[in-house]
Amino acid sequence: MVSMKHRQVLALCEIVFMGRERKNHEKDYNIWRADPGVFNALKEEQSKYNGNWTLKTTNSDQVLRLYIECSDSMRVDSAYGTQDGNAIDPLYKVLLACLTTKSLSLSVSQGGCTIGDDPWSFNWNAGDRFPDLEELTLSGYDWESLNDVGRPTRRPSSIEAWKAAMNWTLLKRLDLDRPQYSFLETFRGTLHSLESLTLRPRWGFWGDEKTFCAFDEAAEQLRQNYTTFIAALPPLRELGISGMGKLLNMTPILEAHGSSLKQLKIHEFERDCTYESGNATLIRPFLTLAQIEDINIAAPNLESLSLDVYRSANQWPIAIFKALAAFHKLSSLTIYLDLEDAWRKRRTKYCYLRDEAGNWDTYCTLHELMQPLLNQTAAETIFHDLRTDQPGVKLRNLTMYVGDFERREGGGMRYPAHDEHNRPMRYECWVEEDWLERCTGVQEWNFLYEDDTSGSVR
């Protein structure tokens, strides 16, 4: 039973850890604040309630309900500077109690303008144990934090502490924004059960996605370390690589995982590294025709493929499309196209900055749209031609993005110098009743275009 002392604590402290059903049947959690004594009491009672607790106590005729759910799957978004507040510390205590949890998704970012000394990683204690997760998704988590402020001796880093607190050999799915080198070194040779790996652009302070745009010798060595790390994993069924700024060497990766891969994604954001490189016309890296053909040979069981495709000279890349149609088992394809032409730009009609020191040319120019334009008719034609050219399994789904559609920009105050924008598009194509091909286009901010006559061209 919960002691009278803890009942008094419960009467003064409110915890909310409620699951709300989502359309995809996952659970989205909001964590507010908690008292350590409450969690200690609840841990003692956990076995009696099979990991699901609902406690009530009365204070001044007010009923206070305390909910803690130990779910198989948890999703937590900690956005500092907002009403959600610090979710890291309460989540840590919940995970210590909920040892049956199998899946965790955690994101950490600065969401508001009130900036404080907030934790970006768990405040680890020696000997604490986490549930043996099978799926882990992390964004913005600080792997290298030491969390030893005010302590006489150094404690292990967050990455060292998490490795000791969990059985990583059981992890099957890992989805991370690009981790530091220390992560690669710490977990090399540890993830024996891994079947799915996703490496995404690293989250910045505001939760914005940042491409790795360094190209010096140290950066090249780090990219090689990512390649080595991936190639050393057990045979993967799913692999996603994005935000690297430059294509990784896929040869050793395909040698290790090609025969087992069912799903592959290789993607970079459009023109992210233009200013860092000093090359105003730098475009993102694209797989060549030969590289795509090599993937087809090395990964003959691919069912889902996502990649960037370049269109130039005002022509669709027909040779690339035919190479994609040659994948024998491909049923789902995602293509990312450039929105803007790096070589053609114009001044905007208005600019909120004075035309001094090159402000206008720097902040108030707009690139022309890339040619040929993608519209409803073009999407339908590409989908039909791909299916027609396929020798075996036919595509069931084709998704075509133009520009960085729904890219995460994060918080903070950003004031654009003009209000003219090229807006990204997404076209979805699918098959109904095994023969009827359909496509529909959506402009960012959910502006729907029904046909090619309404201006849905990019």
C-alpha positions, 0 to 999 in steps of 0.5 A: 500500500502507499504510505500516508507520507506518500499520500500527502505527496500525491495530494500536492503533486500532479502527474499526467502521463496519459495516452491518447489514441492516434489514427495509426494506433500509436500513443502520444504522451504528454509528461508534465511534472512529478515528485521522486517520492511518488515514483518510488511509491508507484514502483513498489505497487507496480507488480500488484497492478501489472504495470498500470496504475490509477490512484486517487487521493482527496485533498479539501474535497477535491479528487486528484487523479494520477495516471501512469501508463506502462505501454508497449510503445511510448512517444514523448516530445519535449519542447522547451520554452512551451507549456509542455516543459521538461519531459526528460526527467519524468520520462526517465523515472517512468522508464525505470518503472516500465520495464515491459516497454518495447518501443520509445520515440523521444525528441528534444528541442527548444520550442519557445523563446524562454531559454533555460538550463534544461536537460537534453539527456537523461540524468543517469544514476549508476545501476539504473536499468531501462527496459530492453527496447526493441525499437528506439527513435531519438531526435535532438538527444545529447549523447555526449552530455556528462550530467555531472554538474556539482559532482566531485567526480566525472560520471559516464557520458550519456552514451556510456550510461545508456549502453550500460542501462539497457540490453542493446543486443535485443534492439531491432529498429534504430532511428536517429538524427545523425549521431556523433562519432562517439556513438559509432565507437561505443555501439560498434559490434553491439547491435546484434539483432538490428534489422532496421537502421535510419540515420537522419539529418541532425536536429539543431537547437530549435529542432530544425534539420541540419545537413552535414555540410563539412567537406574537409579531411575530418568530415570525409573520415567521419563519413567513412566511419558511418560507412564502416559502422553500417557495413559491420551491422548484421544483415538489414532489411531496412536502411535509410541514410540522409543528411550526410551532405555527400553520398556515402560509399555504398559498395561495402554497405551493399556487399553486407546488406544487399541480399537482405534489403527490402527497403532502401532510402538515400536522400539529401535536402535540396541545396543545403550546402550551397553557402557552406561550400562557397559554390552558389550553383552547388546541387545536392548529390545524386546517384548516377545511372551506373550506381542505380544499376549497381543497387539493382544488382546488389539488392535484388529483393528491394520492394521499396526505394527512395532516392533523389533524381535530377532533371536537366536540359529541360528533359525528364531523366528517361534513362534513370526512370528505365533503370528504376523500372528494371527492379524486379520486386519494386512495389513502392518508389519515392522520388525527390526532385529539385524545386529550384534551378541553381543557375537561374534566379531573379530579384523579388518584387519587394524586399524588406531590407535596404539595398545596401552591402548586397542585402537585396542580392543575398536575401531578396532573390528567388530561383526560377523553377526547375524544368520540366515542370511536374504537374498532374499529367506529368505525374500520371505519365511517369507512373504509367510508363514506370509500370509499363516498363517493369518486367515483374512486380508492378508499382503499387505506389509512387510518391514524387516530391518537388522541393523539401516538402514538409521539412522540419524547420523548428522554432525560433523567430525567423523574419523573411526579407520577402514574401515570395516563395516557391512552394514544394509539392507532393504527388501521390500515385497509386493503383485501385482494383489492380488496374486503375492508376490514379494520382493527386497533388498537394502543395505544402500547407495542404493546398490541394490541386485536382488537375494540371489546369489549376496551376499545380506545376513544379 
